[in-house]
Amino acid sequence: MSAPCQPHAKPLALCHPMPALYQPLAPCQPLSPMPAPCQPCASPVPAPCQPLSPMPAPCQSCLCSPQLSVDQTSAEPAPSPQEQAWAGPEALCPGWLEDEAPDGEVPGDSGDPDCATHAYELLQSALRQEGLPHTLDRSAEPRTGVGLLDMTVCILGSPTAFLPVLLEGGTRCPGAMVLCLSPTWASRVPSETSPGAWSLLLSRGVSFEAGGHSALETFVPPRRANYVTGTFTTGGPEGGWVGELARDLDCPTGGSVPLARRLEDPLVTRWVLAARAGLPVPPTLAFVLGPRGDLPTESVAPGVRLVRLEDPQNQEKLVQEEVGAFLGGTAMEPYSQVVVRPAGWRWRGTGARSTHGKEEGAAVARAVGARLRGLREEDSVLLEALVPTARLPAPPPRSPAPRLPVALRICTLVCRSWGDRPQLCQVACGVGRAEAPVRHGAALPQGLDSSLQQWGVVAPGQRQALATRLQEASEATMAALLAAEAELSPQQRGGARARTDFLGVDFLLACVDDALELVALSTNSQRCLETCLLAEGMGRAMGESPSDLPRLLAEILLHRAQCHLVEGKDILLIGAGGVSKSFVWEAARGYGLRIHLVESDPEHFAAELVETFLPYDSREHRRDEEHAERVVELVRARGLRPHACLSYWDDCVVLAALVCQRLGLRGSPPAAVRVAKQKSRTHQHLQRCRQGRPPPAAFAVPCRRLQSHGDVERAAGAVPFPAVAKLEFGAGGVGVRLVESAGQCHAHAARLWRDLRDDADHPGIGLGWGNAMLLMEYVPGTEHDVDLVVFEGRLLGAWVSDNGPTRLPAFLETAACLPSCLPADRQAQLVRAALQCCLACGLLDGVFNVELKLGPGGPRLLEINPRMGGFYLRDWIREVYGPDLLLAAVLVALGLPPVLPARPMPRAHLAGVMCLDSEHGPVLGGGGGLATLRELQSRGLVRLNRLFEETAGAGEYEEPCLSVACGGATRAEACLRLLGLCQALGIDSPRYPVEHFLSHFK
């Protein structure tokens, strides 16, 4: 017997044998007469509000029966009037039907025909039930202080559907979240930046602040939305006023009516899930009219067959043949019943369906034919198998009373997270009687783990495996739907900037070949959100810690609004850097930044990639004060008015700070950047900072500046050996060496002062500042990088990575991993030490890279880089955690605190190794290793970060040319993959023992 569809991964074996998996189901009676589909209203503006006693429920989707795998959100019996009172959003939001007066003063438009007053009352009721203060009415005092860089996330529609997200967003970014309850509170004006699009301006709204405070405000002038989402219902034309206001906007829009309709169409989504996500779906035969441009041209997907009809009235024979082939096919062998129903967004919740036994071929064909007679072009008729919910062996009952069969439906909410990657936010399960479908909002949700235990999945490992499978399936669903959505035209999406940012996916826990399998049923635009938020609120009421759901959604909405804010901003960038900074130009284009580049090399490849190229030779950085004056003159002569100025290139950080100061732009003071840039000054300054517990002086290391051989003798009396000798302004680890005595220090200084005199001898390592050296006490321990985002002295984000053992005596970097292997408390030590050192030096705003060592006595500072981390760090942090350090640096320079994950969780583990031209040139070049690595990178199997196009330095001054990294679900898996790759390509060798380098990551 073949399964109806192939699972995407090996199914989970059941704990106990199941001798009788599928029981025959009692046939349901066809519905007669068939309810009419929801009729769209004629106007996008709702009719005047009527008293809510009782309030009729809107068309609600429902959950499937435990015996069904079809999407019964549009295939269930119509609920009775008594049931309707509990089937809609009012079941999710206590007080939805209440007529009580709100705690807060109702705004003075009680006769508003668009129901704003009633929506305001609902908001007050919801706030009261959360124990939060009522909304203050500040509408009589217009708010006038909203600037061009102020963020506005606009939520249109329901005052309760997004309330937890609004509250969380108000805490993270006070005043940025604005709830619009009426079409009269907003207006659309032609966009000034995107021809054919519209800007949404808010003249009124409810804004949210920290601590759950909210205020009704008027905005003069109207406030421009930077991000818009809302309750995109599918019951009316363009989803009523919400859909109309959100249509064709010039700002990012989280959803639209056309996208919601696609999500609510079971045929469209089921096709995508089967064909693109490789997920099991119920065996389905679908009939459609004509071409149906929203469906692919192929007629078959795994588990789904599509039949296109030109004229249903004259194709009865074709219908009968297709129905007969479907009922007699191998996909239907495990099942005994089928459902016939119309499908499409307009059929959601109508209950228009009929159930038949598989052997009733003639009756099934007649039912299909009857549905086809009323078929519209955007609709379909589905014939689908009734897949029973898995029935697991249960322990003996504790009571002699009969045990009734129950149903389980698994609801998941997935969001488009950092870097446009799907992320499962929350899972909620609905359980009910087998003979009645479990609808969203009709049953209180419960957790996945307790539901599986209730179902008989007793082994913790098996429940965890199912949870992992569910996460993979949910995220694969969203990835497939987003890929399909990206192929749509702007008109099909509801605007060029409209896209789905979160969606719900419902699953059935079925049984396939004596194993549990998740069967994907359907998707939805908001019902899973309401269910999961209800589950989150229930948990809070029991004293549980808040779930991550409101935080995750608020962070994504705020992040997208920030990305829109930086579009079109003029950024003055000082120094282009080398090939290792090539990502800057692509990223800037992706964020819509206009880069005006000041660069010493007039032939630099970036000249063709920026808005304005300003060649100016600033390599002699001891004259940076003079250079800053000349750069400012160049900028003003070109008529440029940059919004921000910064540098990602180590050589130019002081010059960038001086230019910021002269142009009045935000940035760290030049004096602070100078202290951080000069290594001996950094440590000597910190040694004088003795306030705090512990004080910054605790992290400093004894060191002395070396400008002559006489300085070497004096330093030898103050710094114990072994010690580290290195360039005062160096970068990339060039010229660093372990010295055991004053004699070795003399010899190393003599060679370095002879070989590295100015920037022409080794560009990019700081020789434009001179070739002074320092002698620093050697610090034992493991080496780590800490990348910080600091705004006004406040830490917004921190990431710790580990370095493998350096190659002595030159301290050349060999390997790295992210996330760190260290326990959380040791990572916290590193982050606190890095932050205290930056603040003590005066670095209060920016993205900084701090190198430290961690020994038994705690962290010790090596050096501070007052710019974004180099080499692979920006790329790795994006891959593992999501945020982009480049964007964060731009936002800080613009005066905006970047929205970053409050609780960053790694999505993967990366382990990488550095390659040297001296060691790996033959295997990478002549041996074809580099071509192989690039091909593997194109398939997503490795991550390459090219550091130099040509050999950088030679001998003891050599720098790594390439970083090669592999990922994995665990650190051990990532290291194992990397080691195997390095052994296969010849990167690993007795002279370069990769296994030894990686062995430190434990």
PyMOL commands that set and color helices and strands:
alter all, ss='L'
color gray80, all
select helices_A, chain A and resi 72-74+81-87+89-91+116-129+163-172+183-185+210-212+237-246+257-264+266-275+312-314+316-327+330-332+345-347+361-373+418-420+448-455+460-486+490-493+527-541+549-566+579-581+583-591+605-609+621-637+650-663+670-677+679-687+696-699+709-716+742-755+767-769+824-841+873-880+885-894+917-924+929-938+955-957+971-985+994-998
alter helices_A, ss='H'
color red, helices_A
select strands_A, chain A and resi 12-13+136-137+153-156+177-180+186-190+198-208+214-224+227-230+253-254+284-289+300-301+304-309+337-343+354-357+380-385+406-417+421-433+498-499+502-512+515-524+570-574+594-599+612-615+644-646+703-706+723-727+737-739+773-777+782-791+794-803+815-818+846-855+858-865+909-915+943-946+962-968
alter strands_A, ss='S'
color yellow, strands_A
deselect
rebuild
show_as cartoon
